[in-house]
Amino acid sequence: MSIHEECGVFGIYSPKSCNLATLSYYGLFALQHRGQESCGIVVNDDGLFTSHKDMGLVSEVFTSEVLKTFPDATMAVAHTRYGTTGGTNRSNCQPIEVNHQKGRMALAHNGNLSNAATLRNTLELSGAIFHTTSDTEIIAYIITRERLITGSIEDALSQAMYSLDGAYSLVLMSPQKLICARDPYGFRPLCFGKTPDGMYVVASESAALKAVGAKFERDVEPGEIIIFSKNGIVSKTEHCGKKEKRLCIFEYIYFARHDSLIDKVCVHTARLNAGAVLAKAHPVDSDLVIGVPDSGLDAALGYSRESGIPYEIGLIKNNYIGRTFIAPGDRLDKVRIKLSAIEDVVKDKRIVLIDDSIVRGTTSGRIVKLLKEAGAKEVHMRISSPPFLHPCYYGTDIDSEDNLIACSHSVEEIAEIIGADSLGFLPVEELGSLTGNRNYCSACFSGKYPTALPSDTRKDRFEKRLSEL
């Protein structure tokens, strides 16, 4: 079992036709850390949609030859994906495109609907036919249904939001408009910016805005719908303030790039704060503090500053290997070739090792072993998140307690299993110290869910073989 994030979304509205496919490519490249399974781009040239989607990394799917096939356009929507709802296959690639009686639509989605199974069952009983197993198609279907009886695509989206529960940050495109929306809880991040030549850019993270030369304007507010068109920008706020804000706290701990700004909080600063909290909560006599690249480095620096123990680079990452938790396949093999210890740094040293999380313990055990094989005298592991104890229904791929090591073992037992001399987790009551507020979701740690729990938690009810039915 691994931790995965749903995806990254990206969109551009330009006042004049230009090469938006290449700009979208740069945007997706900056969001690659949010999903390495598949990606796609759809551009809009005066109502004519051109798209390309496939399995693989952004650089693999969008070669220079592929990018040349896209026409100049005034709008684009793009997506990079790791699937939490729905299987690993090309049919689930996004953005999803829909042709309906009133036109066309392309939709990219980040998050998970907690009522996806209920909605899909209701839609199928009314005659709906689905071509994918992702809940993004459910959203597209409901918006399309509402579009047939409303006067605009933004009104259709607003009406659809009354049916949707859970996490969704959306970027959608009609022939005339680019629209973004964030669920009323604000589970997943979404922001927009503007380029010097007047293009508006929407993205999951501000790092993607910088990648295309856009200046960050602001975050999309929870429940807000923003419409970009030839008439300028319009904000619809009828869904705002209906729920308490609950941004996923793990965005700051692991998912987001450390140079991103999410809901006015710098990810790098949040991770420094996590390290400082760890140093206060779990001090230890040691010689060095080192972090597991990449998301453990900032917290390690924070631990070092607070404790006064020197910070060193003790682990080197192979930058050509994807993030262990996101890349599908055997994790242990990837850990083996992803990291190596610097022997001259760690030999005969008592090490404080900082990482972002422990799921099964397999990866942590391998890293501790690497350091001890390189001559580390002691390895004291510190984790910049609390123990995972509960499933997540909002876009983090933790759908069962079965393989969560903290559900069946004490902290001392986990330390013994992974070979660490001691182990300490971030106290769950200190999560607010990361961001300076308590407007976050920590359900996977605390079990306190902001929404009703789903009655059907299957990711894909068609995943069983016929022989198993």
C-alpha positions in Angstrom: 0.0 0.0 0.0 1.3 3.4 -1.0 0.3 7.1 -0.6 -0.9 8.7 -3.8 -2.3 12.0 -4.6 -5.1 12.3 -7.2 -3.6 14.7 -9.7 -2.7 18.2 -10.9 -5.0 20.5 -12.9 -4.0 23.3 -15.2 -5.8 25.8 -17.5 -5.1 28.9 -19.6 -7.3 31.6 -21.1 -5.6 33.9 -23.6 -7.0 37.0 -25.2 -5.4 36.1 -28.5 -4.7 32.8 -30.2 -1.2 31.4 -29.5 0.7 28.2 -28.7 -1.1 27.1 -25.5 -0.1 23.5 -25.9 3.5 24.2 -25.2 2.6 26.4 -22.2 0.3 23.7 -20.9 3.2 21.3 -21.2 5.4 23.5 -19.0 2.6 23.8 -16.5 2.1 20.0 -16.4 5.8 19.5 -16.0 5.7 21.7 -12.9 2.9 19.6 -11.6 4.4 16.2 -12.4 5.0 15.4 -8.8 1.2 15.2 -8.3 0.8 12.3 -10.6 3.0 10.2 -12.9 0.5 7.7 -14.3 -1.0 9.7 -17.2 -1.5 13.2 -18.6 -3.5 15.1 -21.2 -4.0 18.4 -22.9 -7.1 19.8 -24.6 -6.9 23.1 -26.5 -9.7 25.2 -27.8 -9.3 26.9 -31.2 -12.5 29.0 -31.7 -14.7 26.1 -30.4 -12.7 23.3 -32.1 -11.2 21.1 -29.5 -7.9 19.2 -30.1 -6.6 16.8 -27.6 -3.9 14.3 -26.8 -3.9 12.0 -23.7 -1.9 8.9 -22.8 -0.3 6.9 -20.1 3.2 8.0 -18.9 5.1 11.0 -17.8 4.6 14.4 -19.3 7.9 14.3 -21.2 7.1 10.9 -22.6 3.5 11.7 -23.7 4.2 15.1 -25.1 7.1 14.8 -27.4 8.0 17.7 -29.7 6.3 15.9 -32.5 3.1 15.6 -30.6 3.1 19.3 -29.5 3.5 20.3 -33.1 0.1 18.7 -33.9 -1.8 21.2 -31.7 -3.1 24.4 -33.3 -2.8 27.8 -31.8 -5.7 28.4 -29.4 -7.3 30.8 -26.9 -7.9 28.2 -24.2 -6.5 25.0 -22.8 -7.1 22.5 -20.0 -4.5 20.0 -18.9 -4.1 17.3 -16.3 -1.6 14.9 -14.8 -2.9 12.0 -12.9 -2.5 9.3 -10.4 -5.8 7.5 -10.1 -7.4 6.9 -6.7 -10.9 6.2 -8.0 -10.7 4.2 -11.2 -8.1 1.9 -12.6 -4.8 2.4 -14.3 -5.7 2.5 -18.0 -5.9 5.0 -20.9 -9.7 5.3 -20.7 -9.3 7.1 -17.3 -6.9 9.7 -18.7 -8.0 13.3 -18.3 -9.2 15.9 -19.3 -12.5 14.2 -20.0 -14.2 15.6 -23.1 -18.0 15.7 -23.6 -20.2 16.5 -26.6 -23.7 17.5 -25.8 -26.7 19.2 -27.3 -25.5 22.7 -26.3 -21.9 22.3 -27.2 -18.7 20.8 -25.9 -16.8 20.6 -22.6 -13.4 19.5 -21.4 -13.0 18.8 -17.7 -10.0 18.2 -15.4 -10.5 17.2 -11.7 -8.3 16.9 -8.6 -9.8 15.1 -5.6 -12.3 12.4 -4.8 -16.1 12.5 -4.3 -17.1 10.9 -1.1 -20.5 10.1 -2.6 -19.2 8.9 -5.9 -20.7 5.4 -5.7 -24.1 6.7 -4.7 -24.2 9.2 -7.5 -23.0 6.7 -10.1 -25.6 4.2 -9.1 -28.4 6.8 -9.3 -27.2 7.9 -12.7 -26.9 4.4 -14.1 -30.4 3.6 -12.9 -31.6 6.6 -14.9 -29.9 5.3 -18.1 -26.5 6.9 -17.9 -23.7 4.9 -19.6 -20.2 5.4 -18.4 -17.0 4.9 -20.4 -14.5 5.2 -17.5 -14.3 4.1 -13.9 -13.2 7.5 -12.5 -15.5 9.8 -10.5 -14.5 12.7 -12.8 -16.9 11.3 -15.4 -19.6 11.5 -12.8 -18.9 15.2 -12.3 -18.9 15.7 -16.1 -22.2 13.8 -16.5 -24.0 15.9 -13.8 -22.7 19.2 -15.2 -23.8 18.2 -18.7 -27.3 17.2 -17.4 -27.6 20.6 -15.7 -26.3 22.4 -18.7 -29.3 21.2 -20.8 -31.7 23.0 -18.5 -29.7 26.1 -17.5 -28.7 29.2 -19.4 -24.9 29.0 -19.0 -22.1 26.5 -18.3 -21.3 28.3 -15.0 -24.9 28.0 -13.8 -24.8 24.3 -14.7 -21.6 23.9 -12.7 -23.2 25.7 -9.7 -26.3 23.5 -9.8 -24.1 20.4 -10.1 -22.2 21.4 -7.0 -25.3 20.9 -4.9 -25.1 17.2 -5.7 -21.3 16.7 -5.2 -19.8 15.8 -1.8 -16.2 15.5 -1.0 -13.1 16.9 -2.7 -13.0 18.5 -6.1 -10.8 21.2 -7.6 -12.0 21.6 -11.2 -10.9 23.3 -14.4 -13.3 23.1 -17.3 -13.6 24.6 -20.7 -16.5 25.3 -22.9 -16.3 26.8 -26.5 -16.3 30.3 -25.0 -15.2 30.1 -21.4 -12.6 28.8 -19.1 -14.0 28.0 -15.6 -12.4 26.8 -12.3 -14.1 25.8 -9.1 -13.2 24.5 -5.7 -15.4 22.4 -3.4 -16.9 24.2 -0.4 -14.5 22.6 2.0 -11.4 23.5 0.0 -9.9 20.0 0.4 -7.5 20.4 -2.6 -5.6 23.5 -3.6 -6.4 25.7 -6.6 -5.1 29.2 -7.5 -4.8 31.5 -10.5 -2.4 34.1 -11.9 -1.9 36.4 -14.8 0.9 36.7 -17.3 2.3 40.1 -18.4 0.6 39.8 -21.8 -2.8 39.2 -20.3 -3.3 35.5 -20.1 -5.0 34.0 -17.1 -3.6 30.7 -15.7 -5.3 28.3 -13.3 -3.3 25.6 -11.5 -3.3 23.2 -8.5 -0.2 24.9 -7.2 1.5 28.3 -7.6 4.7 26.6 -8.8 2.9 25.9 -12.1 2.0 29.5 -12.5 5.7 30.5 -12.2 6.6 27.9 -14.8 4.7 29.7 -17.5 5.6 33.3 -16.4 2.3 34.0 -14.6 2.2 36.1 -11.5 0.2 34.6 -8.6 -3.0 36.5 -8.1 -4.8 34.6 -5.4 -6.2 31.2 -4.3 -9.6 30.1 -5.5 -11.8 30.3 -2.4 -13.6 27.1 -1.1 -16.9 27.0 -2.9 -15.9 29.7 -5.4 -16.5 29.5 -9.2 -14.4 31.8 -11.4 -15.2 32.4 -15.1 -12.6 33.7 -17.5 -14.0 34.9 -20.9 -13.8 37.8 -23.4 -15.9 39.7 -20.9 -13.2 39.5 -18.2 -13.4 37.6 -14.9 -16.5 36.8 -13.0 -16.6 35.2 -9.5 -19.6 33.3 -8.3 -19.7 32.8 -4.5 -23.1 31.2 -3.8 -21.4 28.1 -2.4 -18.8 30.0 -0.4 -19.0 30.0 3.4 -21.3 27.0 3.5 -18.8 24.7 5.1 -15.8 25.0 7.4 -12.6 25.1 5.4 -10.7 21.8 5.4 -7.6 21.8 3.2 -5.8 18.5 3.3 -2.9 19.0 5.8 -0.9 16.4 3.9 -0.6 18.9 1.0 1.9 20.8 3.2 3.6 17.7 4.6 4.2 15.8 1.3 2.1 16.4 -1.8 2.9 20.0 -2.8 6.2 21.3 -4.1 8.0 23.2 -1.4 8.2 26.4 -3.5 4.4 26.6 -3.7 2.1 28.9 -1.8 -1.2 27.3 -0.8 -3.9 29.3 0.9 -1.4 32.0 1.8 1.0 29.6 3.5 4.4 28.7 2.0 4.9 24.9 1.9 8.6 25.3 2.7 7.7 27.3 5.9 5.1 24.7 6.9 7.7 21.9 6.7 10.3 23.9 8.6 7.6 24.3 11.3 7.0 20.6 11.3 10.7 19.9 11.9 10.8 22.4 14.8 7.8 20.8 16.4 9.5 17.4 16.1 12.6 18.6 17.7 10.6 19.9 20.7 8.4 16.8 21.0 11.1 14.1 20.4 14.6 15.4 21.3 17.5 13.0 21.1 21.3 13.2 21.5 22.9 12.9 18.1 25.6 14.2 15.8 23.7 15.0 12.6 20.2 15.7 11.2 19.5 14.5 7.7 16.3 14.4 5.6 14.9 11.9 3.1 14.7 13.7 -0.2 12.7 15.6 -1.2 9.8 16.3 1.2 11.9 15.4 4.3 14.6 18.0 3.7 12.8 21.1 4.8 11.6 19.4 8.0 15.1 18.2 8.7 16.4 21.8 8.4 13.7 22.9 10.8 14.6 20.1 13.3 18.3 21.2 13.0 17.6 24.8 13.6 15.4 24.1 16.7 17.6 21.5 18.2 21.0 23.0 17.4 22.2 19.7 15.9 24.1 20.2 12.6 22.2 19.6 9.4 23.9 17.6 6.7 23.1 16.0 3.3 23.4 12.3 4.1 21.2 10.8 1.4 21.5 11.4 -2.3 18.5 10.9 -4.6 18.6 9.7 -8.2 16.6 12.5 -9.8 15.6 10.3 -12.7 13.5 8.1 -10.6 9.9 9.2 -9.8 8.5 9.7 -6.4 8.4 6.3 -4.7 4.8 6.7 -3.3 3.4 7.9 -6.7 5.0 5.7 -9.3 3.0 2.4 -9.8 4.8 -0.9 -9.3 7.1 -2.5 -6.8 8.2 0.2 -4.3 11.0 -1.8 -2.8 12.9 -2.0 -6.1 12.5 1.7 -6.6 13.8 2.6 -3.1 16.8 0.4 -3.8 17.9 2.5 -6.8 16.4 5.8 -5.8 18.6 6.6 -2.7 22.1 6.1 -1.6 23.9 7.1 1.6 27.1 9.3 1.7 29.4 7.2 3.7 31.8 10.0 4.7 28.9 11.9 6.2 27.1 9.2 8.1 29.9 6.8 9.2 30.2 6.5 12.9 27.6 9.1 13.5 24.4 9.2 15.5 21.8 10.3 12.9 18.4 11.9 13.3 16.6 10.9 10.1 13.6 13.0 9.1 10.9 11.7 6.7 7.3 12.8 5.9 5.4 9.6 6.7 5.4 5.9 7.4 2.7 3.8 5.7 3.7 0.1 5.7 7.2 0.6 7.0 8.9 -1.1 4.0 10.5 2.0 2.6 11.5 3.4 6.1 13.2 0.1 6.9 15.1 0.1 3.7 16.4 3.7 4.3 17.4 2.9 7.9 19.3 -0.1 6.6 21.0 2.0 3.9 22.4 4.3 6.6 23.5 1.5 8.9 25.2 -0.3 6.0 27.1 3.0 5.3 28.3 2.9 8.9 25.8 5.0 10.9 26.2 4.2 14.6 22.5 5.1 15.4 19.5 6.1 13.4 16.7 7.9 15.2 13.8 8.3 12.9 11.5 11.3 13.2 8.3 11.6 11.1 6.9 15.0 10.1 3.3 13.7 10.2 1.3 11.8 12.8 0.7 8.0 12.3 -1.7 7.1 9.5 -4.7 5.4 11.3 -7.7 5.9 9.1 -8.8 5.8 5.4 -9.1 8.9 3.3 -12.1 9.6 1.0 -10.9 12.9 -0.4 -8.1 12.1 -2.8 -5.3 10.5 -0.8 -5.1 6.9 -1.8 -5.5 5.4 1.7 -8.7 3.4 1.4 -8.2 0.8 4.0 -6.6 0.3 7.5 -5.4 -3.2 6.6 -1.9 -2.3 5.5 -1.3 0.7 7.8 1.5 -0.3 10.1 0.4 2.1 12.9 -3.0 0.4 13.1 -1.5 -2.8 14.3 1.8 -1.8 16.0 2.9 0.6 18.7 5.5 3.2 18.0 8.1 1.1 19.8 7.2 -2.0 17.7 7.4 0.0 14.5 10.8 1.3 15.4 11.9 -2.3 15.9 10.4 -3.4 12.6 12.1 -0.7 10.6 15.4 -1.1 12.5 15.5 2.4 14.0 17.0 3.1 17.4 14.1 5.3 18.2 11.0 6.7 16.5 8.9 9.8 17.0 5.8 11.1 15.0 4.5 14.6 14.8 1.8 14.9 17.5 -1.6 15.1 15.9 -2.6 18.0 18.2 0.4 20.0 16.8 -0.7 19.9 13.1 -2.0 23.5 13.4 1.6 24.6 14.1 2.5 23.9 10.5 0.2 26.6 9.0 -0.7 28.7 12.0 -4.4 27.8 11.7 -6.7 24.8 12.2 -8.6 25.1 8.9 -7.4 21.7 7.7 -8.5 18.1 7.3 -6.6 15.5 9.3 -9.1 12.7 9.1 -6.4 10.1 8.0 -4.6 10.8 11.3 -7.5 11.7 13.7 -10.5 9.9 12.3 -12.5 13.2 12.4 -14.2 13.4 9.0 -15.7 16.6 7.7 -18.3 14.8 5.5 -20.6 11.8 5.8 -18.7 8.6 5.3 -19.4 6.8 2.0 -21.5 3.6 2.2 -19.6 2.1 -0.7 -15.8 2.5 -0.5 -14.8 0.4 -3.6 -12.6 2.3 -6.0 -13.8 0.3 -9.0 -16.5 -2.2 -8.8 -15.6 -3.7 -12.1 -12.0 -4.6 -11.0 -12.9 -8.2 -10.1 -12.5 -10.9 -12.6 -15.6 -12.7 -13.7 -14.4 -15.8 -11.8 -14.5 -13.9 -8.6 -18.1 -12.7 -9.0 
